[in-house]
Amino acid sequence: MTDAHATPTVLPNETNVLWTTRRGLATASFCLGFWGSLTFWWYPFGLAIASIALVLGLLAVLMGWRSGEKGFHLAWLGILFGATGQGLAIGAYRFAQLSMEGTPPPILQMIWPF
């Protein structure tokens, strides 16, 4: 008699279909974060891509989906690249705003009101 609720055993050389999907989410976070960091100067596009990477990376980490062998986690790298791309995009936009328009960001107006 077999148990209907028993999980099937997966051999070490086989890949489960769900593992591939989970790795895909972490890999998408990594790739989009890297691309968002490379195109941070293209303000709305780079910021949007980095934000999507950050959300996908956080989702993958919160759900416990990780990728790679020997503890190499692509979701954490996606979060790192996504946050870096967001910081660079916002910093570049604020620098262009300050240098071209002459209006400093609101935090600088509180510190230096001139």
Backbone as CSV, one residue per row, in Angstrom:
resi,resn,N_x,N_y,N_z,CA_x,CA_y,CA_z,C_x,C_y,C_z
1,MET,0.838,-1.171,0.000,0.000,0.000,0.000,0.887,1.240,0.000
2,THR,0.593,2.170,-0.860,1.400,3.383,-0.957,0.657,4.566,-0.353
3,ASP,1.429,5.505,0.126,0.855,6.712,0.716,0.639,7.741,-0.395
4,ALA,-0.566,8.254,-0.520,-0.879,9.203,-1.593,-0.259,10.571,-1.357
5,HIS,0.064,10.878,-0.103,0.597,12.203,0.214,2.112,12.228,0.330
6,ALA,2.764,11.147,0.045,4.216,11.097,0.142,4.835,11.888,-1.011
7,THR,5.857,12.623,-0.711,6.539,13.388,-1.758,7.439,12.453,-2.552
8,PRO,7.472,12.628,-3.855,8.321,11.751,-4.663,9.793,12.083,-4.433
9,THR,10.604,11.076,-4.473,12.036,11.292,-4.302,12.630,11.725,-5.625
10,VAL,13.534,12.679,-5.546,14.206,13.200,-6.731,15.663,12.793,-6.649
11,LEU,16.136,12.176,-7.691,17.528,11.764,-7.721,18.435,12.984,-7.806
12,PRO,19.690,12.880,-7.358,20.591,14.036,-7.359,20.848,14.632,-8.741
13,ASN,20.777,13.821,-9.782,21.055,14.323,-11.127,19.821,14.882,-11.820
14,GLU,18.651,14.768,-11.196,17.421,15.262,-11.795,17.106,16.667,-11.286
15,THR,16.390,17.407,-12.096,15.959,18.742,-11.707,14.447,18.762,-11.640
16,ASN,13.925,19.196,-10.524,12.493,19.310,-10.355,11.989,20.510,-11.148
17,VAL,10.799,20.411,-11.714,10.253,21.494,-12.530,10.059,22.752,-11.691
18,LEU,9.604,22.607,-10.460,9.409,23.779,-9.605,10.718,24.472,-9.271
19,TRP,11.810,23.718,-9.135,13.087,24.340,-8.852,13.507,25.233,-9.997
20,THR,13.238,24.820,-11.216,13.591,25.629,-12.373,12.828,26.944,-12.367
21,THR,11.547,26.899,-12.031,10.755,28.122,-11.976,11.262,29.042,-10.877
22,ARG,11.582,28.501,-9.748,12.078,29.313,-8.643,13.425,29.928,-8.971
23,ARG,14.288,29.175,-9.604,15.570,29.741,-10.019,15.360,30.829,-11.055
24,GLY,14.323,30.690,-11.874,14.041,31.694,-12.888,13.658,33.024,-12.273
25,LEU,12.939,33.009,-11.158,12.568,34.245,-10.489,13.801,34.940,-9.922
26,ALA,14.686,34.187,-9.294,15.913,34.760,-8.761,16.827,35.240,-9.888
27,THR,16.881,34.486,-10.975,17.710,34.877,-12.104,17.167,36.127,-12.779
28,ALA,15.850,36.237,-12.884,15.249,37.445,-13.459,15.559,38.659,-12.594
29,SER,15.537,38.492,-11.292,15.888,39.582,-10.390,17.340,40.012,-10.599
30,PHE,18.227,39.043,-10.707,19.639,39.351,-10.928,19.853,40.066,-12.256
31,CYS,19.256,39.544,-13.325,19.455,40.131,-14.656,18.859,41.526,-14.757
32,LEU,17.653,41.702,-14.240,17.036,43.024,-14.300,17.771,44.024,-13.408
33,GLY,18.254,43.578,-12.264,19.028,44.467,-11.402,20.335,44.894,-12.047
34,PHE,20.988,43.951,-12.700,22.236,44.284,-13.393,21.966,45.252,-14.546
35,TRP,20.911,45.005,-15.307,20.568,45.884,-16.423,20.123,47.261,-15.922
36,GLY,19.387,47.304,-14.827,18.981,48.582,-14.245,20.165,49.385,-13.732
37,SER,21.187,48.688,-13.222,22.393,49.380,-12.770,23.218,49.902,-13.941
38,LEU,23.173,49.194,-15.052,23.910,49.652,-16.227,23.228,50.824,-16.929
39,THR,21.918,50.897,-16.845,21.175,51.965,-17.533,20.554,52.943,-16.541
40,PHE,21.239,53.202,-15.434,20.691,54.099,-14.419,20.535,55.520,-14.942
41,TRP,21.361,55.937,-15.861,21.329,57.307,-16.381,20.101,57.567,-17.244
42,TRP,19.479,56.521,-17.732,18.265,56.659,-18.523,17.115,56.655,-17.536
43,TYR,16.755,57.838,-17.026,16.036,57.991,-15.769,14.790,57.124,-15.602
44,PRO,13.747,57.270,-16.363,12.590,56.461,-15.972,12.782,54.967,-16.246
45,PHE,13.500,54.625,-17.304,13.668,53.214,-17.658,14.550,52.483,-16.652
46,GLY,15.719,53.034,-16.370,16.642,52.383,-15.443,16.066,52.246,-14.046
47,LEU,15.369,53.281,-13.593,14.752,53.227,-12.272,13.639,52.180,-12.220
48,ALA,12.851,52.086,-13.272,11.765,51.102,-13.309,12.317,49.675,-13.337
49,ILE,13.339,49.439,-14.127,13.927,48.098,-14.214,14.562,47.708,-12.879
50,ALA,15.268,48.649,-12.251,15.880,48.359,-10.950,14.813,48.115,-9.883
51,SER,13.705,48.832,-9.952,12.621,48.626,-8.980,11.971,47.260,-9.153
52,ILE,11.768,46.843,-10.391,11.208,45.518,-10.648,12.159,44.437,-10.132
53,ALA,13.461,44.643,-10.342,14.443,43.679,-9.855,14.428,43.596,-8.339
54,LEU,14.291,44.732,-7.681,14.252,44.736,-6.226,13.022,43.998,-5.706
55,VAL,11.886,44.226,-6.332,10.654,43.551,-5.911,10.756,42.037,-6.154
56,LEU,11.243,41.639,-7.322,11.388,40.209,-7.608,12.383,39.546,-6.667
57,GLY,13.479,40.237,-6.371,14.464,39.685,-5.448,13.914,39.528,-4.044
58,LEU,13.192,40.539,-3.569,12.586,40.445,-2.247,11.542,39.335,-2.196
59,LEU,10.779,39.202,-3.263,9.782,38.142,-3.333,10.446,36.770,-3.297
60,ALA,11.519,36.610,-4.042,12.222,35.323,-4.071,12.833,34.998,-2.713
61,VAL,13.383,36.000,-2.027,13.988,35.758,-0.721,12.911,35.460,0.314
62,LEU,11.818,36.231,0.293,10.753,36.009,1.265,10.102,34.634,1.108
63,MET,10.022,34.157,-0.118,9.424,32.848,-0.344,10.452,31.718,-0.196
64,GLY,11.688,32.083,0.062,12.706,31.066,0.302,13.243,30.426,-0.946
65,TRP,13.050,31.062,-2.089,13.553,30.495,-3.336,14.957,30.998,-3.568
66,ARG,15.872,30.096,-3.710,17.245,30.493,-3.950,17.795,29.692,-5.118
67,SER,18.889,30.160,-5.616,19.411,29.528,-6.809,20.900,29.301,-6.665
68,GLY,21.370,28.334,-7.372,22.802,28.114,-7.435,23.272,27.020,-6.502
69,GLU,24.530,26.724,-6.630,25.149,25.690,-5.820,26.067,26.329,-4.781
70,LYS,26.291,25.626,-3.721,27.241,26.017,-2.682,26.906,27.368,-2.048
71,GLY,25.627,27.665,-1.865,25.227,28.871,-1.158,25.266,30.143,-1.978
72,PHE,25.380,30.064,-3.275,25.417,31.246,-4.133,23.989,31.632,-4.477
73,HIS,23.519,32.741,-3.955,22.124,33.125,-4.077,21.958,34.278,-5.062
74,LEU,21.291,34.024,-6.151,21.073,35.056,-7.154,20.048,36.087,-6.715
75,ALA,19.110,35.712,-5.873,18.105,36.664,-5.413,18.746,37.782,-4.598
76,TRP,19.723,37.432,-3.759,20.401,38.468,-2.973,21.212,39.405,-3.871
77,LEU,21.831,38.863,-4.900,22.546,39.723,-5.847,21.579,40.597,-6.625
78,GLY,20.396,40.085,-6.937,19.376,40.896,-7.591,18.926,42.047,-6.721
79,ILE,18.783,41.797,-5.428,18.424,42.880,-4.498,19.540,43.908,-4.435
80,LEU,20.773,43.443,-4.368,21.917,44.360,-4.317,22.002,45.226,-5.572
81,PHE,21.914,44.598,-6.738,21.980,45.360,-7.984,20.766,46.269,-8.154
82,GLY,19.585,45.818,-7.749,18.385,46.641,-7.854,18.464,47.883,-6.977
83,ALA,18.921,47.708,-5.737,19.061,48.854,-4.840,20.145,49.806,-5.327
84,THR,21.230,49.257,-5.863,22.288,50.101,-6.419,21.787,50.882,-7.621
85,GLY,21.053,50.232,-8.499,20.500,50.921,-9.671,19.521,52.012,-9.282
86,GLN,18.693,51.752,-8.264,17.762,52.784,-7.799,18.509,53.968,-7.217
87,GLY,19.505,53.705,-6.406,20.290,54.789,-5.816,21.019,55.614,-6.857
88,LEU,21.608,54.942,-7.830,22.309,55.671,-8.890,21.346,56.478,-9.750
89,ALA,20.177,55.930,-10.054,19.201,56.637,-10.888,18.675,57.881,-10.181
90,ILE,18.326,57.738,-8.914,17.814,58.891,-8.174,18.918,59.917,-7.965
91,GLY,20.136,59.466,-7.677,21.268,60.384,-7.514,21.584,61.140,-8.793
92,ALA,21.566,60.449,-9.929,21.839,61.117,-11.206,20.742,62.119,-11.548
93,TYR,19.488,61.764,-11.263,18.382,62.685,-11.529,18.481,63.923,-10.647
94,ARG,18.784,63.728,-9.376,18.914,64.871,-8.470,20.116,65.736,-8.829
95,PHE,21.213,65.129,-9.257,22.372,65.910,-9.690,22.039,66.731,-10.925
96,ALA,21.338,66.123,-11.891,20.942,66.870,-13.090,19.957,67.977,-12.731
97,GLN,19.081,67.719,-11.798,18.131,68.740,-11.359,18.862,69.906,-10.712
98,LEU,19.851,69.616,-9.905,20.606,70.668,-9.242,21.482,71.438,-10.215
99,SER,22.151,70.736,-11.118,23.087,71.415,-12.007,22.401,72.128,-13.174
100,MET,21.314,71.600,-13.687,20.662,72.198,-14.844,19.586,73.214,-14.466
101,GLU,18.772,72.884,-13.487,17.657,73.746,-13.131,17.990,74.678,-11.973
102,GLY,18.978,74.343,-11.199,19.345,75.167,-10.064,18.483,74.952,-8.844
103,THR,17.617,73.958,-8.856,16.776,73.685,-7.695,17.329,72.468,-6.962
104,PRO,17.771,72.656,-5.742,18.303,71.511,-5.001,17.188,70.604,-4.514
105,PRO,17.508,69.376,-4.186,16.511,68.480,-3.615,15.971,69.037,-2.293
106,PRO,14.789,68.644,-1.882,14.180,69.199,-0.661,15.028,69.022,0.593
107,ILE,15.777,67.942,0.711,16.594,67.748,1.902,17.718,68.773,1.961
108,LEU,18.259,69.129,0.798,19.306,70.149,0.781,18.738,71.537,1.031
109,GLN,17.493,71.775,0.674,16.879,73.070,0.942,16.706,73.286,2.434
110,MET,16.486,72.223,3.190,16.362,72.354,4.631,17.724,72.635,5.258
111,ILE,18.763,72.005,4.735,20.099,72.178,5.294,20.719,73.496,4.830
112,TRP,20.609,73.772,3.534,21.263,74.935,2.934,20.197,75.698,2.133
113,PRO,19.522,76.683,2.724,18.363,77.308,2.095,18.681,78.329,1.006
114,PHE,19.870,78.419,0.508,20.194,79.453,-0.507,19.965,78.977,-1.904
